[in-house]
C-alpha cells in the first residue's frame, strides 16, 4: 500500500456495490471469488464461506498464519479482488477460537 491514510480517506464513504456484483447469485459470487483466489499461489489456502450482496467476503483458512504476515497478506488479497472483480469488496477472516490445549485445561471442572 503506497498511499498513507489521511483523515479524508478515513471519513470517506465506502464504494457502492456495482449492479453486476449485486445481481449475481450467492453461488456465482462465491465461485467468482474462489476462482480469483486460485489464480495466485499465496491465496490458495483460503476458503470462501460467504460473498454477500453488500460486497463483504468472509474467508476461512486452516493454516496458521503469523500476525505479521496475515495483515499484509489480507490487504494484498483485498486489493487484488477489488482490482479484478469488484471495487467495493471487503475481506473478513472468520474468527478462530483459541486452539491452545493448555489454556483449554482451565475450563475443566473436577467433580467429586
Secondary structure, DSSP 8 states (H G I E B T S, - for coil): --S---HHHHHS------HHHHHS-HHHHHHHHHHHHHTSGGGTTEEEEEE-TTSEEEEEE-S---HHHHHHHHHHHHHHHHHHT-TT-EEEE-------HHHHGGG-----
